[in-house]
Amino acid sequence: MGHLRGYGDCPQGIPDSGFGRGQRPAINVSWDDAQTYVNWLSRITGKAYRLLSESEYGYAARAGTQGPIPGATTSS
């Protein structure tokens, strides 16, 4: 998405702890930052983007199964 940098509003310089960018996942991004990004992306593309709801994320993380999320810890 480097070609979108010229549209402004999308914050630059978010620290990446030396992890890098490019094809790597985003890190150190708050929910508010992610919400700002999808609103910005929706505005510049004219398409609707949104963050997953908690239940949508859980379903995706379980790959459509009904069991617990793999690798998740539970509190007793």
N, C-alpha and C positions, 0 to 999 in steps of 0.2 A: 504494500500500500504506500510505498514511498512516493508514488505519483500524486498522492492526496495532500502532501505537506503544504503545498501552495495555497490551500484553502483556509489556512489560519484556524484559530479557535481551538485546535487540538493541541494540548500542552506538550511542549518539548522539554527534554532534559529531566525526565523522571528517572531517578536513580535505579540502576539495574544490578547493583552489587557485583559488578564485573561479569555478569552472566552473558551479556550481549543481546543482540536483537536479531533482525532478519527472520529466519524461519523458526525461531524459538518462541515458546509461550511467553505471554506477558507475566511479569512478577511485580510485587510491590505496588499493586493497583488496588485502591479502595473500591468499595461498592459505588460510592459517589463518583469516583473517577470513571468507572466503567459505565455508569449511567450517563455521564456527560459525553463520553465517547459515542455510545449508541445513538444519543440524541443528535450529536454532530453528524454522524454517519448517515442517519436518516435524512437530515436536512440537506446535505450536499449531494446525496444520491437520488433523493425523491422516493426512496423505498422505505418501508417500515421495518425497523430493527428494534429489538428489545432484549433485555436480559431474561434468562429462564426463571420461572418461579421455583421456589424450593422443591415443590413436588415434581416439576418437570426435570429439574436437575437430578433428583433422587432416582427417577425412572431411567434417565439416560445413564447415570452412573452404575445402575444395576443391570444395564443392557436389556431392559424390558422384563426382568424377572421380578418376583415378589419378595425375594429374600433380602437380607441386609446388604448394605453397600459394601462391596469387597474392599478390604483394607481399612474400613472405618472402625473406630474404637467406640465402645459403648460404656457408659458409666453405670455402675451398680448401685 
